[in-house]
Amino acid sequence: MFFFPLTILFFILFFLSLPILFLLGYFHIIIIGFQNLGISAEATCFILFLILFGSFINIPLTKKKLVLVRESRFFGFFSTPKLESHYIAINLGGAVIPILLSFYFLITAVIQGVELKPIFTAILLMIIISKIFSKVIPGKGIVLPALIPPFFSAIFALILVPQFSAPAAFISGVLGTLIGADILNLRKIKRYGGYLSIGGAGVFDGIFLVGIVSALISGF
């Protein structure tokens, strides 16, 4: 008869629980980071929930137009008619909530007497970076590598606004990304057709990571 050693069983259970433990520890660090940014733990949990849940909600900014297009089939030999909705929307979790938080941090900067010029410089640099690295892909919208916004916004904030680095990283990362990647590509989107969700799937990951990295900067 074969007896399965308890130590091996405990080891397997521990190994399987590592991702959960990692996420809990990571979430704890984020909460501490946002507390250092002046946001309570309860508010942080609520904000993260709103951002994640809000990522599925797009608020239309323009009227929807149904346009008849022809979709290519079989290497271009055939085409079939297809109705597409053309409109511009703004994502609740990827744009509206992060923008409101950015204005909250800007007001905090004014109250604390932090000079705004370096923050606006960081925003401008992030607009340029986001514009350079973003791509308009027909049928998919705007795509921006997720690590670009948090990486560059953290660097610019630490260099330009070291005394207010975490909030500055969030502000520049959010506003710079939304303006540079989404708003400055509106013309291209209209040229290709389809719809654009500002702060939607193409840039949401980057915006969400900006919040996490900003919290981590504050936590350390």
Beta strands, then each sheet from edge to edge (+ up, - down):
strand 1: 58-60
strand 2: 65-73
strand 3: 78-86
strand 4: 88-91
strand 5: 135-137
strand 6: 141-143
strand 7: 196-198
sheet 1: 1+ 4- 7-
sheet 2: 2+ 3-
sheet 3: 5+ 6-
end
